[in-house]
């Protein structure tokens, strides 16, 4: 079995991915803007993919199988998601504005990025390093998309969408 701190970091990563996915789904339900809804739904799908990757790795490590090679961990497969935490601190409520939802999402992504960069430095296994580096890069991309949308929202009042081009 792997070091307990490595397993704890993977459990924390799984919770962060779950929390982000839940947040994005809640945000997608609340926003009126079609571009914003599409962006949040797409981010929720990506977080689900990340969660699958982390869960596969965790299950392999506790089963004594070692780190899962990146290509295998990244492959999409059906799985039973962990039960979502009931104490999500950053819930989207009736009073949460679209701009506030973007700021909360930016913080979620930044927190996950920091965790993945830290773990990539701590893990000695090459497959573990590759997984954490991939996740860090994905969270940074999410951060960038969200920041572009936040900047667009505060200057124009609307969402930009998933890319820097105008959303239809």
C-alpha positions in Angstrom: 0.0 0.0 0.0 1.1 3.5 -0.8 2.1 6.2 1.8 -0.9 7.4 3.8 -0.2 11.1 2.9 -0.3 10.2 -0.8 -3.7 8.5 -0.3 -5.0 11.4 1.7 -3.9 13.8 -1.1 -5.8 11.7 -3.6 -8.9 11.8 -1.4 -8.6 15.5 -1.1 -8.2 15.8 -4.9 -11.4 13.7 -5.4 -13.3 15.9 -3.0 -12.1 19.0 -4.8 -13.2 17.6 -8.1 -16.6 16.6 -6.7 -17.0 20.1 -5.2 -16.1 21.8 -8.4 -18.5 19.6 -10.4 -21.3 20.2 -8.0 -20.6 24.0 -8.0 -20.6 24.1 -11.8 -23.9 22.1 -12.1 -25.5 24.4 -9.6 -24.2 27.5 -11.4 -25.4 26.2 -14.8 -28.9 25.8 -13.3 -28.9 29.4 -12.1 -27.4 31.4 -15.0 -29.8 32.8 -17.6 -27.1 33.3 -20.2 -26.8 30.3 -22.6 -23.0 30.9 -23.0 -22.6 30.9 -19.3 -24.7 27.7 -18.9 -22.7 25.9 -21.6 -19.4 26.9 -20.1 -20.4 25.7 -16.6 -21.8 22.4 -18.0 -18.6 21.8 -19.9 -16.5 22.5 -16.9 -18.6 20.1 -14.8 -18.0 17.4 -17.5 -14.3 18.0 -17.3 -14.3 17.8 -13.5 -16.1 14.5 -13.7 -13.3 13.2 -16.0 -10.7 14.4 -13.5 -12.6 12.7 -10.7 -12.6 9.4 -12.6 -8.9 9.7 -13.1 -8.2 10.4 -9.4 -10.5 7.6 -8.3 -8.9 5.0 -10.6 -5.5 5.9 -9.2 -6.7 5.8 -5.6 -8.3 2.4 -6.1 -5.2 1.0 -7.7 -2.9 2.3 -4.9 -5.1 0.9 -2.1 -5.3 -2.4 -4.0 -1.6 -2.6 -4.2 -1.4 -2.1 -7.9 0.7 1.0 -7.9 0.2 4.2 -9.8 -1.9 3.9 -12.9 -0.2 4.9 -16.2 -1.6 8.3 -17.4 -3.2 6.9 -20.6 -5.1 4.3 -18.6 -6.1 6.8 -15.8 -7.3 9.3 -18.4 -9.4 6.9 -20.3 -13.1 7.5 -19.8 -15.0 4.7 -18.1 -18.1 4.2 -16.0 -17.6 4.3 -12.3 -19.6 4.9 -9.1 -18.9 8.4 -7.9 -18.0 9.1 -4.3 -20.9 10.5 -2.3 -20.9 14.3 -2.7 -19.9 16.2 0.5 -22.9 17.9 2.1 -20.9 20.7 3.5 -19.9 22.4 0.3 -18.9 25.8 1.6 -19.2 27.6 -1.8 -22.7 26.8 -2.8 -24.5 28.9 -5.3 -27.6 30.4 -3.7 -30.4 32.7 -4.8 -28.4 35.8 -3.8 -25.3 34.7 -5.7 -24.7 36.9 -8.8 -23.3 35.5 -12.0 -20.1 37.5 -11.3 -19.9 36.1 -7.8 -20.3 32.6 -9.1 -17.4 33.2 -11.5 -15.2 34.5 -8.6 -16.1 31.5 -6.5 -15.3 29.2 -9.5 -11.9 30.9 -10.0 -11.1 30.3 -6.4 -12.1 26.6 -6.7 -9.8 26.2 -9.7 -6.9 28.0 -8.0 -7.2 25.9 -4.9 -7.1 22.7 -7.0 -4.2 24.0 -9.1 -2.2 24.6 -5.9 -2.9 21.1 -4.6 -1.8 19.5 -7.9 1.4 21.4 -8.3 2.3 20.6 -4.7 1.6 16.9 -5.1 3.5 16.8 -8.5 6.5 17.9 -6.6 6.0 15.5 -3.7 5.3 12.3 -5.6 8.3 10.4 -6.9 6.5 8.0 -9.2 6.6 9.2 -12.9 3.0 8.2 -13.5 1.9 10.1 -10.4 3.9 13.2 -11.4 2.3 13.0 -14.9 -1.2 12.7 -13.6 -0.8 15.7 -11.2 0.9 17.8 -13.8 -2.0 17.1 -16.2 -4.6 18.0 -13.6 -2.7 21.2 -12.7 -2.6 22.2 -16.3 -6.3 21.5 -16.8 -7.2 23.5 -13.7 -5.1 26.4 -14.9 -6.9 26.3 -18.2 -10.3 26.4 -16.3 -9.0 29.3 -14.3 -8.1 31.2 -17.5 -11.5 30.5 -19.1 -13.3 31.7 -15.9 -11.1 34.8 -15.6 -11.7 35.8 -19.2 -15.5 35.4 -18.5 -15.3 37.4 -15.3 -13.4 40.2 -17.0 -15.9 40.1 -19.9 -18.8 40.1 -17.5 -17.7 43.1 -15.5 -17.1 45.1 -18.7 -20.0 44.0 -20.8 -22.5 42.4 -18.4 -22.4 39.0 -20.2 -20.5 35.7 -20.5 -17.9 35.1 -23.1 -18.2 31.3 -23.1 -15.6 28.7 -23.4 -13.2 30.5 -25.6 -12.0 34.1 -26.3 -14.4 34.3 -29.3 -17.9 35.6 -29.0 -20.4 33.0 -27.9 -23.5 32.7 -30.1 
